[in-house]
């Protein structure tokens, strides 16, 4: 998956990389939680890579544990990765 690599930071109202590349501008300052939404977006690349690492390192027993009815941890992680990759 291609995306802008590097650490992303929230610098109100922007999400920028530490190298100075602009990723996004956050609007809706009047919406409750907009700042938290922006911080979540800035953390997305780290969370994406962490989930991929978990799939590669966790044992099958852990991955096959149920995290909610009818859904294993592995399935939930795969769903999140697929959503991030636009699948």
Secondary structure, DSSP 8 states (H G I E B T S, - for coil): -----S-EEEETTEEEETTS-EEEE---TTSTTHHHHHHHHHHHHHHHHHHHHHHHHS-HHHHTSEEETTEEHHHHHHHHHHHHTT-
